[in-house]
Amino acid sequence: MKKILVMAAVCMLVSFNVFATGSQESVESGSAPEEKKLVVYSPNSEGLLNAVEKPFEEKYGIEVEFISAGTGECLKRIEAEKHDPQGDVMYGGSYATILAQRDLWADYVSKNDAYLVEAFRNESGYVTKNTLDGSVIVINKTKMAEKLPGVTITGYEDIIKYGPQLEGQIVSGDPAKSSSSFAHLTNMLIDFGGYESDAAWDKVADIFKNLKVLGSSSGVWKGVRDGEYTIGLSYEDPCLTLINDGADVEVIYMEEGVVFLPAGCAIIKDAKHPEAAKLFMDFITSKEVQEVYGMTLTNRPVYEGVKTADYMKPLDQINVKVEDTAYVSANKQNIVDRYIEMYTSLED
């Protein structure tokens, strides 16, 4: 099913006549720059990468090389290469995390910025938002029926309540290393009283004492999919993909509240292909690409008025909470340090 959706996404983009003719809010046509290659670092899913690679190459005649790795690994590489950048674009990853790395990025605002939902426009001048993703709980239905028959998990409080009965069966990534796991951590803090609330941190401790922390965020949803674990703290995109692929899982939007965060994209400072990078930023924020995101993939678009597929739960049916991205960006290390101190104390 996923392969069919990805192929549909590519076909939709290639076939759009508007790509050839252009429109006010779309990527403008015209001669491509002399730069014939673009190197993109990305933690994004295969579906997102496939949806833009071929259509972008065919439109502009620019070869795209994707280097896939986790957000943290991509940022470490960009930092190590900053005196001789080998990449041009960071495509995806936590917005707050990308925002905090100001010295790594060139200034650029997409020509489509005014057509995005106001809350997701580029107010920084250097980080482009192009999709939304939310923290979710993913459950292996067969394992859940075996371990806790008749029990329904609705949110974080149930992780606390039933955690002792599921020792070693509830998993999370490491918030100190994984951007999606860090997003779950800040989601918990928002739900239980705030980033600096002692009561909220006590709730976080109650949750994490029942969790097994894995080395990678992908290991969470893969482990639940494969029946190695019963419950995982993950994020919407790969978990909806599992359902579309027919996996024996369900996705739970926490009743305490779900934070939907924008993915951050940016042009690498002193990139060797800056004009191609600008075209890429305009491309991923165009109406046509955003429609593909919303209707054929498992990513929520940020373009005003673009609809989402039926397999995505409408936002008005979810208890949506809002993150203070400026605070999180400025205080991320403090939050990580407090998490490490808290988690270490649980192991003592």
N, C-alpha and C positions, 0 to 999 in steps of 0.2 A: 504493500500500500504506500509506504514512504517513497519508494522508487517511482511509483506512478505519480505521486504528488510532485516530486522534484522535477520529473520530466515535463509535467504539465506546466510547472512554473517556468521552466526554460522556454518551452514552446510559446507560452503566452507572451513572454518578453520579446522573443525573436519576431513574433508575428505582429506586434503592435505597429501599425502604420505611423502612429504619432511619433515614434522614435525617428522616423525618417523625415517627417514634416516639421516636427517641433511644435510646442505650444507655450503659452506664457509661463505656465507653472512647471513644465516638463524640462528635461535636460535639453538645452538648445543644440540643434544640429550645427554642422559646420566642419571645417577641416580639422582633423586631429592634429595635435602637436607633433613635433618631430620625435618626441620621446615615444619609443615603441615598446616599452616594457614598464611594468608596474609590479613592485614587490610588496605584498600585503601580509602583515603579521596578524593572526586572528585566532581567538579561542572559540569562534562561532561554530555552530553545527554544520554538518555536511550539507544539509538542505539549504541553509543560508548561503554557503559558499557556491554551491552548484547553481543556485538561482540567479546569481549575478555574473559568474565567471564568463561563460560563453556569450551571453547577450552583450556584455561590456566589450569583450574582444571583437565581436562582430560589428558593433556600432562604430568603434573607434580604431580598429586595427592595432590595438595595443595588447600585447601578451601579458596576461596576469599570472604571476607566480604566488600562490598561497603558501605560507609557512604556518602550519597549525600547531598551536601549543596553548597551554593554560594562560590566563591573563597575567599571572605573576611571572611566568617564564618569559612571555613576550616582553614585558616591561623590563625585566632584567637584561634581556638581550639588547633592547633599544638603548638602555642606559649604558651598557658596555660598549656599544657602537657609536655613541653620540658624537665622537670626534671624526668618525668616518662611517656615516649611516649606510647600512646595507639594505634597509627597508624604506618604503615610502609612506605607508599608511598603517595605522593600527585600526583594525576593523572589528569592533566589539569589545566587550568587557565592561565591568562596572563603571558607570558614569562618574561616581564619586572618586573612584580609584584613578581613573584617567585624568579627571579634573585636578587632582592633587599633584600630578607630575608635570607642572607647568613648564619646566625648563626643557622638556622633551619634545614640545609640539610647536609647530608653526601656526601663525594666525591665519584663519580662513573661516568665512561664513558662507554656507551654500547659497546659491542663487534661489533655491527653493524655500529658504528659511521662513519667509513670510507666509507660506502656505501650510506650515506645520501647525499642529495644535499649540496654542500660545504657551502653555506650560512646558512644552518640549522644544522651544526654539533655542537657538545658540546665543545665550546671554553672556557667555564667557569670552566669545571671540575666537576660541580655538578648539572647543569640543563640540562635535556634531552628534545629535541624538537621532537614531534611526529606527529603533524598535523598542518595545517594552517587554519586560519579562517579570513574572511574579514568583515569589517563594510559595511552594506548595508541599504537601505531604503526599508521597506516593506509597501505595500499599499493594503488596502481592495478595490477591484475593484468596487464593487457595491456602497459602500459609496462614493468613489471618483467620480463616475459618477453622483451621486445625489448632492454632494456638489459643485463640480467644473466640470460640463459637458464640455467635449472637451479639458480639460487641461491635459497636460502630464508633470509629474514630472521627472526631469532628474538629480537633485542633490541638494546640499545645497542652492544654490542661489534661487531655486524655493521654498524652505522652507521659506526663507526670504520674497520672493515676495508674496506668497499666504498665508502665515501664518495668517495675520489679518483676512482673510476670513474663516479660519478654527479654530477659537478660541475653545480651549479645545479638539481639534480633532487630534493634533499632539503630540506624546508622546515619551519620552526617559526615560531610567533609570537614576539613580543618579551617575554621574562620581566620586563622592567622596566615593561611596560604591560598585559600580558594575564595574568589570574589563572590560566588553564589552562596557559599556557606557563611561568609561574612554578612551577606544580605539577610540570611535567615537570622543571624545573631541580632542585627539591628532591628529586624522585624519583631523579634521577641521583646526587645527593649521598648519599642514603641507600644506594643500591645499591652505591656505590663506596667507602664508608668513613665518611661523616658530613659534617655541614654545615661543619665547620671543618677537615676533613682536606685537607692539601695534595695528597695523592695523588688524592683524589676530585675536587678542582678541576682537576687535570691531565687527568683523564679527561673532565671537562666540556669543557675546552679542545679535546681531541682530537675530541669530538663536534661542537662548534660550528664548528670550522674547515672542516667539510664541509657546513655548513648555510647555507641562504639564509634570512635572517630577514625575515618579512613584517610588514606593519603591523597586521594583525588576525589573531586566532586562527581566525575563520571562513574567512579566505582560505586557510588550510592545507587543511582538509578539502574545501572547494569546489574548490581547485586540483587536488587529487589526484583527486577525483571526475571533473573535467572533462578529465583527462589532461594538464593543463599541467605537473604534477609527478608524480614516481614514488612518493616516500615522504614522509609527513608525520608530525610529532610532534603528536598531537592528544589528544582525550579521548573517552571511550566513548560518551556520549549521541549526538552527531551522527553518529558513525561507524557505530554500529549502525543508526541511521536510514537511512543510505545503503544499507546491506545490505538492509534491509526494503523500500527503494524500488527495489531491483534494480540498484543501481550496480555497476560492475565493480571492486569493491574487496574487500579482506580486512582484518580487524582482528587485530593481533598484540599479545598481552600479553607484555611483555618478560620473558624468562627470568631476568634478573637480579633482577627483583622489580617488582611493581606496587603503588603506593600508591592506595588508595581514600579520597577525602576527602569529608566531608560538605559540602553546600551550606549556606551561612549565610543566615538570614532574620531580620529585625529590624524592630521598630516604630520609626519615626523620632521622635526626641525632639520634644515639643511639636507632634505631628501634629494636624491639624484634625479628624480623624475617629478618635480613639483607640479607641473602643468597637468600631467596624467593623473596625479593624486587629486587635484581639484576637480577634474572631470569625474573621478570615481565618487567623490563626496556628493557632487550634484546628481550623479546617477542613482545612488542608494537612497536619496531623499526625493526622487522624482515620484510623481503620482503613479506612474506605471509600475515601478518596482514596489512601491508601498502597497499597491493593490495585490500584487503577487504574494507579498508577505502575509497580508490579511486573509486572502481567500484560498491559497494553496499550501501554505506552510503552517507552522505552529508558533508564529511570532506575531505580536500585536503591532500594527503600524502606528506611526505618529503623524501621518498626513491627515489634515482636517477632512472629515467626512468619509474616509475610506472605511469600508465595512470589514467585518471578520467572518470567518466561516462558522457554520452551525456547530462544529465540534469544539468551538471555544465558548466557554461559559460567559454570558454577557456581564460586563462590569457592574451593571446595576443590580445583579443578583449576588454580588460578592461584597463583603464588608471591607471596602477599600480604605486603607490607611495611607497617610502621606509622610514621606521621609523628609527630614531637613537636610538636604544634600549639602548645603554650605557647611553646616555643623559637622556632618560626617566626614566630609572631605578634609576639613581643618583639624579634626580630632581623631582621625582613623587610627593612628598609632596608639593614642591613649586608650581607645576602645579595645584594640588588639592586646595591648599590654595588660589591661584589666581582665580580659578573657583568659589570657595565659596564666595569670596569677590565680584566677578562680579555678581553672581546669586543673592546674597543678595541685591545688589544695585538695581537690576531690580524689586525687590519686594517693595522697599521703595516708 
